[in-house]
Amino acid sequence: MRRPVSLRGAGALCAVGALLAAAGCGLTSGSPMVDDVEPGTVGRGEPLKGADLTVVSKEFTEQLILGAIMGIAFEAAGADVLDRTGIQGSVGTRAAVENGDADATYEYTGTAWITYLGNSEPVTDPRKQWEAVRAADARKGLTWLAPAELNNTYALAMNQAHFEKYGTRTLSEVAELAKSDPGAVTLCVEGEFANRADGLPGLEKAYGMSIPAGNITQMDTGIIYTQTAKGACAYGEVYTTDGRIRSMNLVVMEDDKKFFPNYNAAPMVRTATMEKWPAIAEVLDPVTKALDNSVAQELNAKVDVDGEDPHQVALDWMKEKGFVKETG
């Protein structure tokens, strides 16, 4: 549901050399955003009036919401916005901004550092991770604005019954439980997570635990949440901003050794666009600062659990926070 194409994988659906030319991998034609909004606390004085800006995003729920949030902020600031959200896969979205087919997107620091920039080791400190990405991408004609607290990374979670039984709150405590009661730690995970260095193998190494193969069940992402909630496994692999964590009342284990990479969301803007419209930073900064994991879980749940439209969810939130107002 959330990620038909994983953020963690380096190949989105198309080879890098044919990103936008191959059928199914290019930008869709898009459509203008036509929300009846005016400045609230952002966009006062319409500093982007006269700008024609194209916003892109990946195709999963959180990205659709973030793309809409960005576009609505631009609209309130006076820009004409072309909506090209929902591109299939990470790499095509990145390429659209890099080659000038789009102007901006909300991207994740870990995705840029590992997938796009080719680094194998994440930077543990989230601020330093963002700074490293910002510096590297400056040479590629991309400008990263201030990041959000929103960190869409991996985690292990359990249902309330298992939490009451085992009482673990951190991954270190999960590792201790795996040693004292090996049968207790059963996992539901994606196939990719089960085999990637920044997934289960690396996690086991970092925390000094060894989970028997018989205790690990591989399944699709959406099924993991329901099976974890039902108690079919003690721990399930989740993404920290997924709305189903809240709706299913799951308990997320703290990554107390900071093993998992940081995937903080931040605006990634084409530098040529920033030079022409520097007010983009002042328009987006307060919006980005308001985004954290709790907000993301709430907004994602409105789509994935309640069935609401991502753009409407974004618009409602922007109005609720006072960032924009309805025209008239």
C-alpha positions in Angstrom: 0.0 0.0 0.0 2.5 2.6 1.1 5.5 1.5 -1.0 4.9 -0.5 -4.1 8.5 0.5 -4.8 10.8 0.7 -1.7 12.5 3.9 -0.8 15.5 1.8 0.2 16.1 0.2 -3.2 18.5 1.8 -5.6 16.6 0.8 -8.8 13.2 2.2 -9.0 11.5 0.5 -12.0 13.7 1.9 -14.8 17.4 1.9 -15.5 19.0 5.2 -14.6 20.2 5.8 -18.1 16.7 5.7 -19.5 14.8 7.3 -16.6 12.4 9.6 -18.4 12.5 8.2 -21.9 11.2 4.7 -21.2 7.5 4.1 -21.2 6.0 4.3 -17.8 9.0 6.0 -16.2 8.6 9.6 -17.3 6.5 12.4 -15.9 2.8 12.3 -16.5 1.4 15.4 -18.2 0.2 16.7 -14.9 -2.6 19.2 -14.2 -2.7 22.7 -12.6 -3.4 22.9 -8.9 -6.5 25.0 -8.5 -7.1 25.2 -4.8 -9.0 28.3 -3.6 -6.3 29.4 -1.1 -4.7 32.6 -0.1 -1.8 33.4 2.3 -2.3 32.5 6.0 0.9 32.5 8.0 2.9 31.5 4.8 3.0 33.3 1.5 2.1 36.8 2.8 2.7 39.4 0.1 2.6 36.6 -2.5 6.4 36.5 -3.0 6.1 33.8 -5.7 3.6 35.7 -7.8 4.5 35.2 -11.5 6.3 31.9 -10.8 5.4 28.7 -12.7 6.5 25.8 -10.5 6.2 22.1 -11.1 5.9 19.9 -8.0 6.6 16.1 -8.1 6.4 13.3 -5.7 6.7 9.5 -5.6 3.5 7.4 -5.7 3.0 6.3 -2.1 0.6 8.0 0.3 3.0 10.1 2.4 4.7 11.4 -0.8 1.4 12.3 -2.4 0.4 14.3 0.8 3.8 16.0 1.0 3.7 16.9 -2.7 0.3 18.5 -2.2 1.4 20.4 0.9 4.3 21.9 -1.1 2.1 22.8 -4.0 -0.6 24.4 -1.8 2.1 26.5 -0.1 3.3 27.7 -3.4 -0.2 28.5 -4.6 -0.9 30.6 -1.5 2.4 32.5 -2.2 1.1 33.4 -5.6 2.7 30.8 -7.9 1.0 28.9 -10.6 1.6 25.2 -9.8 1.7 22.2 -12.1 0.9 19.0 -10.2 3.0 16.1 -11.3 2.9 14.1 -8.1 2.7 10.3 -8.1 5.7 9.4 -10.2 6.5 5.7 -10.0 9.7 5.1 -8.0 12.3 7.2 -6.3 14.8 7.6 -9.1 12.4 9.1 -11.7 11.3 11.7 -9.2 14.9 12.7 -8.4 15.8 12.9 -12.1 12.8 15.1 -12.9 14.1 17.8 -10.5 17.7 17.3 -11.5 17.2 17.6 -15.2 14.7 20.5 -15.0 11.4 18.8 -15.8 10.3 19.7 -12.3 11.2 22.3 -9.7 10.8 20.8 -6.3 9.8 17.8 -4.2 10.0 16.6 -0.6 12.8 14.0 -0.6 14.3 11.9 2.2 17.9 12.4 3.3 18.7 8.7 3.6 17.4 8.0 0.2 19.6 10.7 -1.3 22.7 9.7 0.6 22.4 5.9 -0.1 20.4 5.5 -3.2 21.3 8.6 -5.3 24.7 9.5 -4.0 25.9 5.9 -3.7 27.1 5.8 -0.1 27.0 2.6 1.8 27.2 3.9 5.3 24.5 6.3 6.6 25.5 9.3 8.8 24.2 8.6 12.3 23.4 12.2 13.3 20.3 13.4 11.4 21.5 17.0 11.0 24.9 15.9 9.8 23.2 13.5 7.4 21.2 16.4 5.9 24.3 18.6 5.8 26.3 15.9 3.9 23.5 15.5 1.4 23.1 19.2 1.0 26.8 19.6 0.3 27.0 16.7 -2.2 23.9 17.8 -4.1 24.9 21.4 -4.3 27.4 20.2 -7.0 24.5 18.6 -8.9 22.4 21.7 -9.1 20.1 20.8 -6.3 19.4 22.8 -3.1 18.2 21.2 0.1 16.2 23.3 2.4 15.8 22.8 6.2 14.7 19.3 7.1 11.6 18.1 9.0 11.6 16.0 12.2 9.6 13.6 10.1 11.8 10.5 9.8 10.3 7.7 7.7 12.7 5.0 8.6 12.5 1.3 9.6 11.4 0.1 13.0 10.1 -3.1 14.7 6.7 -2.9 16.4 4.5 -5.2 18.4 0.9 -5.3 19.5 -0.4 -4.5 22.9 -0.7 -8.1 24.1 2.9 -8.9 23.2 4.0 -5.7 24.7 2.3 -6.6 28.0 3.8 -10.1 27.9 7.4 -9.2 27.0 7.6 -5.5 28.0 10.4 -4.6 25.5 10.7 -0.9 24.6 14.1 -0.8 22.8 15.9 -3.0 20.3 18.5 -3.7 22.9 15.8 -5.2 25.0 14.6 -7.3 22.0 18.2 -8.6 21.6 18.3 -9.6 25.3 14.9 -11.3 24.9 16.3 -13.2 21.9 19.1 -14.5 24.0 17.1 -15.4 27.1 14.0 -16.8 25.3 14.9 -17.5 21.6 11.4 -18.7 20.7 9.8 -15.4 21.9 11.3 -13.2 19.1 9.4 -14.0 16.0 9.5 -11.6 13.1 7.2 -10.6 10.2 9.3 -8.7 7.6 9.5 -7.9 3.9 11.9 -10.0 1.7 14.0 -6.9 1.0 14.4 -6.1 4.7 15.3 -9.7 5.5 18.3 -9.5 3.1 19.6 -5.9 3.0 22.6 -4.7 5.0 20.5 -1.8 6.3 17.8 -4.3 7.2 17.7 -7.4 9.4 21.3 -8.7 8.8 22.7 -5.4 9.8 20.3 -5.1 12.7 21.3 -8.5 14.1 25.0 -7.6 13.8 24.5 -4.1 15.4 22.6 -5.5 18.4 24.4 -8.8 18.7 21.5 -11.1 18.2 20.8 -14.0 16.0 17.2 -14.8 15.0 16.6 -18.4 13.8 15.4 -18.7 10.3 12.3 -20.5 11.5 11.3 -17.4 13.5 11.3 -15.2 10.5 8.3 -15.0 8.1 8.6 -12.9 4.9 5.5 -11.2 3.6 4.2 -8.1 1.8 4.3 -4.8 3.6 0.5 -4.4 4.1 0.2 -7.9 5.5 2.9 -7.3 8.1 0.8 -4.6 9.9 -2.3 -6.8 10.1 -0.4 -9.9 11.1 1.6 -8.0 13.8 -1.7 -6.5 15.1 -3.2 -10.0 15.2 -0.2 -11.3 17.1 0.9 -13.8 14.4 4.4 -12.6 15.0 5.8 -10.9 18.1 7.5 -8.1 16.1 6.8 -6.7 12.7 8.9 -4.5 10.4 7.2 -1.1 10.0 7.9 2.4 8.8 7.9 4.9 11.5 5.4 7.4 9.9 2.9 4.8 8.8 -0.7 5.6 9.9 -1.4 2.0 10.7 0.9 2.2 13.7 -1.6 4.5 15.4 -4.8 2.9 14.0 -3.7 -0.6 15.1 -2.2 0.6 18.4 1.2 -0.9 17.8 4.2 -0.2 20.1 7.3 0.8 18.2 10.7 -0.3 19.6 13.3 2.5 20.1 16.4 2.1 17.9 18.6 2.9 20.9 21.9 2.2 19.1 20.8 4.4 16.1 21.3 1.6 13.6 18.7 2.5 11.0 19.5 5.3 8.6 17.8 8.7 8.9 15.1 9.4 6.3 14.2 12.9 7.3 11.9 14.7 4.7 13.2 18.0 3.3 12.4 20.1 0.3 14.8 19.4 -2.6 14.6 22.3 -5.1 16.4 22.8 -8.4 19.1 25.4 -7.7 18.2 27.4 -10.8 14.7 27.7 -9.5 15.9 28.8 -6.1 18.1 31.5 -7.6 15.1 32.8 -9.5 12.6 32.5 -6.7 14.6 32.6 -3.4 11.4 33.2 -1.4 10.7 29.5 -1.8 12.7 28.9 1.4 10.7 31.3 3.5 7.4 29.8 2.1 8.4 26.2 2.9 10.4 26.5 6.1 7.5 26.9 8.6 5.5 24.2 6.9 8.5 21.8 7.0 9.1 22.6 10.7 5.5 21.5 11.5 6.0 18.0 10.0 7.0 15.2 12.5 6.2 11.5 12.8 3.1 12.1 14.8 1.7 14.4 12.1 2.7 12.0 9.3 1.0 9.1 11.0 -2.2 11.1 11.4 -2.3 12.3 7.9 -1.2 9.0 6.4 -3.9 7.2 8.4 -6.6 9.5 6.9 -5.7 8.1 3.5 -4.6 4.5 4.2 -7.1 3.8 6.9 -10.0 6.2 6.4 -9.9 6.2 2.6 -9.6 10.0 2.2 -8.0 11.8 -0.8 -4.3 12.7 -0.2 -4.7 16.2 -1.7 -7.7 17.0 0.4 -6.0 15.7 3.5 -3.0 18.0 2.7 -5.3 21.0 2.1 -7.3 20.4 5.3 -4.1 20.2 7.3 -2.7 23.4 5.8 -5.9 25.3 6.6 -6.1 23.7 10.1 -2.5 24.9 10.9 -3.3 28.4 9.6 -0.7 28.2 6.9 -3.3 29.0 4.2 -6.8 30.4 4.2 -9.7 29.7 1.8 -10.1 32.5 -0.8 -12.8 34.9 0.2 
